[in-house]
Amino acid sequence: VGFAPDGGWTALLRERIGAGRALEWLQSDRRLSAAALCEAGLATAISDTPEAMAAELAANGDIGARLAIKALIWDEASRARINTRLEAETAAFLDRIIQPGTALGMARFLERIGGTVDV
């Protein structure tokens, strides 16, 4: 379509899977299977009963310990680094959305899926 990634993809994805893998995936714009997401570290399990799995996880373990772990993983430095990346991502998206090629790309996309756009 021509947009820059948004929604935190460039900010968060490289934190999870590394810059090289994130770059390759975002540039290829391909979908990954559930198994591939697990392999990449973006999912931890595939379940036919996800609600039961979530309930079991929630019922086991000390909430205080879980919160402490989360705070250590997402410390102030990590959050600041991600906020900086989110700001850069927003700026890139806003720059790309006003480019003529982006409007054409969106029109082609909407035509392909049966939608319309006012360009």
Helices and strands as residue ranges (DSSP letters): H 9-17, H 19-28, H 34-40, H 50-59, H 63-73, H 76-97, H 100-113
